[in-house]
Amino acid sequence: MITQPLITKRCGNIDPLQIDSALKAGAYSLLQKVLDLSRLQVIEEIKNSKIRGRGGAGFPAHIKLMSLYQENSPQKYLVCNADEGEPGNFKDRYLMEHDPHLIIEGMAIAAYAAGTSRGYIYIRGEYQKSIEIMKQAITQASAKGFLGSQILGKDFSFHLEVRSGAGSYVCGEEFSLLESLEGKAGRTRVKPPFPTVKGLFGYPTLINNVETFANFPIIMDLSGASYAKIGTPSSTGTKLLSLSGNIQNRGVFEVPFGIPFRKIIDELGGGIPEGRQLKMVQLGGVCGPIIPEYLIDMIVDYERFEVFESKTGAGAIIVIDDSQDLFELLANISDFFAHESCGKCTPCREGHAQIRKTLDKFIHYQACEKDLISLESQARIMHQTSLCGLGQSAPTSIISALYFFRNAFFDRINASNCQEVSA
């Protein structure tokens, strides 16, 4: 089996609603260990692990921790981004609903290392079950002395709350999330300054994904150096993958970095059902690249995604068989982003509408060669000039489709329309 359960090893083996069940399986034992270390020792272990953020951008986790630690401020905040709004991703929900105490312990470890006493878990509003489980877990952890004041009798306090969003996709972007937490409309901010300098309510703030925090107890258990031996030199540890689409076995799987996508699809996913053929795969969610079948031998690795001018995303793998139409898929993605754009910046607000109009010409076989040039230009401009990362990544599917499936676009060009335009 190619899976390697580290952060999911307790999932299915404990009762997420009963803290005693988690305690018997080792929950919070690493927090007790960490409180006997200095803050810099904890950050050094995270640094030695070489772990990168699991929310999509892949930023080195220790740099954020050190940045917050070095801030001399009367108040600092810790925020867990659980606003999992990317279609195709559901691994954060899986963790929250199966092992909420691992996330809480990871946040407490990070809070101790960074020197902050207050944190928030921001969960998308549609995840009502996750919200209730996390709230109950926080209450139980507080009752046992793992949260609150003077944790485990040490000079360390950490108070944690759950806050929910209202269904906005863009609130998964860190600045939009902070605006929402402050009670404002979920729209991004101009940066710099970055959150670790000026974040929630104007104070230094560390924001990490659910999966990132869940890895901290594992790192402190194994040691940073041992953790770094798992995976690849540029991408250490394991990755949670949300496998969906035209596949036999859908679900969340934990694998070490370095595993080929083909192996994941064939061995974990069970291959394509009903005698269909694999046509393409979208990686990272709907904001990720669409790649052809011949590229799925590439491995799960942060550096590989740089080829697509993209990040790894949160770990979604959407398998698409030969019964699906590329242009209908691109149109659905475009409609989704047009609906979810916060409207703050012009490239994203206007760009989606223009891209959708151009795509319609290809869908109805009414496109000219100039439409192909126009579509590529529109996608590139949005990618390079949108204010936030979500706007920048929204056209990735189109950019990758134009590169890998260019002949499909040429097949939709109507020569007679081009002649009429020329005349």
Secondary structure as the mmCIF struct_conf table of DSSP 4:
data_model
#
loop_
_struct_conf.conf_type_id
_struct_conf.id
_struct_conf.beg_label_comp_id
_struct_conf.beg_label_asym_id
_struct_conf.beg_label_seq_id
_struct_conf.end_label_comp_id
_struct_conf.end_label_asym_id
_struct_conf.end_label_seq_id
BEND BEND1 LEU A 6 LEU A 6
TURN_TY1_P TURN_TY1_P1 ILE A 7 ASN A 13
BEND BEND2 ILE A 14 ILE A 14
TURN_TY1_P TURN_TY1_P2 PRO A 16 LEU A 17
HELX_RH_AL_P HELX_RH_AL_P1 ILE A 19 LYS A 24
TURN_TY1_P TURN_TY1_P3 ALA A 25 TYR A 28
HELX_RH_AL_P HELX_RH_AL_P2 SER A 29 VAL A 34
TURN_TY1_P TURN_TY1_P4 LEU A 35 ASP A 36
BEND BEND3 LEU A 37 LEU A 37
HELX_RH_AL_P HELX_RH_AL_P3 ARG A 39 SER A 49
TURN_TY1_P TURN_TY1_P5 LYS A 50 LYS A 50
STRN STRN1 ARG A 52 ARG A 52
BEND BEND4 ARG A 54 ALA A 57
STRN STRN2 PRO A 60 PRO A 60
HELX_RH_AL_P HELX_RH_AL_P4 ALA A 61 GLN A 70
BEND BEND5 PRO A 74 PRO A 74
STRN STRN3 TYR A 77 ALA A 82
BEND BEND6 GLU A 86 GLU A 86
TURN_TY1_P TURN_TY1_P6 PRO A 87 GLY A 88
HELX_RH_AL_P HELX_RH_AL_P5 LYS A 91 HIS A 98
HELX_RH_AL_P HELX_RH_AL_P6 PRO A 100 ALA A 114
TURN_TY1_P TURN_TY1_P7 GLY A 115 GLY A 115
STRN STRN4 ARG A 118 ILE A 123
TURN_TY1_P TURN_TY1_P8 GLY A 125 GLU A 126
HELX_RH_AL_P HELX_RH_AL_P7 GLN A 128 ALA A 143
TURN_TY1_P TURN_TY1_P9 LYS A 144 GLY A 145
BEND BEND7 PHE A 146 LEU A 147
STRN STRN5 GLY A 148 GLY A 148
BEND BEND8 SER A 149 GLN A 150
HELX_RH_3T_P HELX_RH_3T_P1 ILE A 151 GLY A 153
BEND BEND9 LYS A 154 ASP A 155
STRN STRN6 PHE A 158 PHE A 158
STRN STRN7 HIS A 159 SER A 164
BEND BEND10 GLY A 167 GLY A 167
HELX_RH_3T_P HELX_RH_3T_P2 TYR A 169 GLY A 172
BEND BEND11 GLU A 173 GLU A 173
HELX_RH_AL_P HELX_RH_AL_P8 GLU A 174 LEU A 181
TURN_TY1_P TURN_TY1_P10 GLU A 182 GLY A 183
BEND BEND12 LYS A 184 LYS A 184
BEND BEND13 PRO A 192 PRO A 193
HELX_LH_PP_P HELX_LH_PP_P1 PHE A 194 PHE A 194
TURN_TY1_P TURN_TY1_P11 PRO A 195 VAL A 197
BEND BEND14 LYS A 198 LYS A 198
HELX_RH_3T_P HELX_RH_3T_P3 LEU A 200 GLY A 202
BEND BEND15 TYR A 203 TYR A 203
STRN STRN8 THR A 205 ASN A 209
HELX_RH_AL_P HELX_RH_AL_P9 VAL A 210 LEU A 222
HELX_RH_AL_P HELX_RH_AL_P10 GLY A 224 ALA A 228
TURN_TY1_P TURN_TY1_P12 LYS A 229 LYS A 229
BEND BEND16 ILE A 230 ILE A 230
STRN STRN9 GLY A 231 GLY A 231
BEND BEND17 PRO A 233 SER A 235
STRN STRN10 THR A 236 THR A 236
BEND BEND18 GLY A 237 GLY A 237
STRN STRN11 THR A 238 GLY A 245
BEND BEND19 ASN A 246 ASN A 246
BEND BEND20 GLN A 248 ASN A 249
STRN STRN12 GLY A 251 PRO A 256
TURN_TY1_P TURN_TY1_P13 PHE A 257 GLY A 258
STRN STRN13 PRO A 260 PRO A 260
HELX_RH_AL_P HELX_RH_AL_P11 PHE A 261 LYS A 263
HELX_RH_PI_P HELX_RH_PI_P1 ILE A 264 LEU A 268
BEND BEND21 GLY A 269 GLY A 269
BEND BEND22 PRO A 273 PRO A 273
TURN_TY1_P TURN_TY1_P14 GLU A 274 GLY A 275
STRN STRN14 LEU A 278 LEU A 283
BEND BEND23 GLY A 284 GLY A 285
TURN_TY1_P TURN_TY1_P15 VAL A 286 CYS A 287
BEND BEND24 GLY A 288 GLY A 288
STRN STRN15 ILE A 290 PRO A 292
HELX_RH_3T_P HELX_RH_3T_P4 GLU A 293 LEU A 295
TURN_TY1_P TURN_TY1_P16 ILE A 296 ASP A 297
BEND BEND25 MET A 298 MET A 298
STRN STRN16 ILE A 299 ILE A 299
BEND BEND26 VAL A 300 VAL A 300
HELX_RH_AL_P HELX_RH_AL_P12 TYR A 302 PHE A 305
HELX_RH_3T_P HELX_RH_3T_P5 GLU A 306 PHE A 308
TURN_TY1_P TURN_TY1_P17 GLU A 309 GLU A 309
TURN_TY1_P TURN_TY1_P18 GLY A 313 ALA A 314
BEND BEND27 GLY A 315 GLY A 315
STRN STRN17 ALA A 316 ASP A 321
TURN_TY1_P TURN_TY1_P19 ASP A 322 SER A 323
BEND BEND28 GLN A 324 GLN A 324
HELX_RH_AL_P HELX_RH_AL_P13 LEU A 326 GLU A 340
BEND BEND29 CYS A 345 CYS A 345
HELX_RH_AL_P HELX_RH_AL_P14 THR A 346 ILE A 363
TURN_TY1_P TURN_TY1_P20 HIS A 364 TYR A 365
STRN STRN18 ALA A 367 ALA A 367
HELX_RH_AL_P HELX_RH_AL_P15 GLU A 369 THR A 385
BEND BEND30 LEU A 387 CYS A 388
HELX_RH_AL_P HELX_RH_AL_P16 GLY A 389 SER A 393
TURN_TY1_P TURN_TY1_P21 ALA A 394 PRO A 395
HELX_RH_AL_P HELX_RH_AL_P17 THR A 396 PHE A 404
BEND BEND31 PHE A 405 PHE A 405
HELX_RH_AL_P HELX_RH_AL_P18 ARG A 406 ASP A 411
TURN_TY1_P TURN_TY1_P22 ARG A 412 ARG A 412
STRN STRN19 ILE A 413 ILE A 413
HELX_RH_AL_P HELX_RH_AL_P19 ALA A 415 SER A 422
#
